[in-house]
Amino acid sequence: MSAVIEEHTEARLITEATDTFTVPVDLRYDAGRDPRTVHVAFPGGTDWAFGRDLLEGGMRSPARSGAIRIWPLGRAQLVVEKHSADGVEVVQFDNASMIRFLHRIHDETSPEAAQAVTARA
């Protein structure tokens, strides 16, 4: 049995305009499909996938992998930036939701959790 972790939260879309928009997003991690990847699902079916290690590193200091850049903004915010042929998209998260999401991943994927799942099978 593989761990599927989902966290429902909100993200602020950062645009060139002075207004920001808050949208609901789903953070998703599926250890059975790809234990190295996290997903951010936006309304309308848009999904950003990037490395779990990139997210963890970006919580502490600026990190980049391919088209994705992540960095902390003060102590309470996290910025995720995606570059594509269409331009740059930037979203901002509260750290609390990302920390909770990563803690849940670590709790479910720790060696102790894996042993508990094996013992139940």
C-alpha positions, 0 to 999 in steps of 0.5 A: 500500500502506497502513501497518497498525501493531499493537502488542500490550501490556498495560493496567491497568484502574483501578477503585474497588476497590484491586485493578487488573487487567491485560489484553492490548490491541492498539494499531492504526493503519491509515493507509489507513482513517484516518490520524488515528485510533488504536485500542485493542482490548480483550478481548471486542471493545471498541474505543476510537478516538481521534485520533493527535494526542490520543495524542501530545499526552497523552504530554507533558501532559494532553489532551482531545478529546470523551469521551477524556482522556489524561495522563502519570503520572510519566515511565513511565505514561500514563492514558487515560480514557473517559467514556460514558453508562455511566460512566468507564473508566480504563486505564493503560499503560507509556509504553514501549509507547506510545512504541514504537507512535508511533515505528513509526507515524512510521517508516511514515508519514514522507515517506521511507517513503512514497517507499520504498513508491512506489519498490517499486510 
